[in-house]
Amino acid sequence: MVLTGKLLFIIIIPAIVLFMQSRLVLADDTWQMDDDHAEMSDTDEIALGKKVDEYIRHQFYLRNDPELNKTLNDITHRLSAVSERKMLPFTCDIIQSYSINAFSAPGGHIYVTDSLLKFAETEDEVAGIIGHEVAHASLRHVSKLYSKFMEILSQRDKGTDSAATLLLFNCHLEEFEQEADTTGVLYAHKAGFDPNGLPDFLERHLNLLIQNGVFGLLRFGPFTTISSRINHMRKYISSLKIKE
């Protein structure tokens, strides 16, 4: 994902792109996957995450604010503690960017932009965003996306229609986003944060994009997708409160 892109939505998975970059640019003979079509093991994912983190640190400016970094990592650890993969070495770093953005990389690496932190109004909103990224790691989305990506490349080599395979890949991306939404909201709830933090943030950001004219006629699709995600989370949060 290009962090400086004005039209990019704040919560997506660029990890598959970073993964391919790491394989093509950063990987050497000392690190190889055992099976190109298999999902990554924890060891492989952590090793890849270190390479991606090195790449990020070479490509972007990271903000060094000990107090703020500690606050973010405290939130991250509270959320990861209620996840299914608490054994991952989760960290959260701040990227200096005008873009309101957040993303995760393999092995528990999470990155948020300082513009996102400025836009966030509450700790609950920040926790909702980080919880979404923790969920991507906990649900092994990077590994699953890698497997699907390799399948697409395999089908392309066999002469399968590339548009159809890319459409299938995009469907998996949307599925993973919705899964990370609900799981991240659940983590926030379990960790003692207001689960409405993420949908509240997305709703305000969506309104900002509309006010700035980002969603014109040709971008009605992304608008409805984001609105659908927000509505889905609101319903899920209502079900959580009913169960209490």
Secondary structure as GFF3:
##gff-version 3
##sequence-region A 1 244
A	DSSP	alpha_helix	15	21	.	.	.	ID=ss1
A	DSSP	pi_helix	22	26	.	.	.	ID=ss2
A	DSSP	alpha_helix	42	59	.	.	.	ID=ss3
A	DSSP	alpha_helix	66	80	.	.	.	ID=ss4
A	DSSP	beta_strand	91	95	.	.	.	ID=ss5
A	DSSP	beta_strand	102	105	.	.	.	ID=ss6
A	DSSP	three_ten_helix	106	108	.	.	.	ID=ss7
A	DSSP	beta_strand	109	113	.	.	.	ID=ss8
A	DSSP	alpha_helix	114	119	.	.	.	ID=ss9
A	DSSP	alpha_helix	123	138	.	.	.	ID=ss10
A	DSSP	alpha_helix	141	157	.	.	.	ID=ss11
A	DSSP	alpha_helix	162	190	.	.	.	ID=ss12
A	DSSP	alpha_helix	197	211	.	.	.	ID=ss13
A	DSSP	three_ten_helix	217	219	.	.	.	ID=ss14
A	DSSP	alpha_helix	220	243	.	.	.	ID=ss15
###
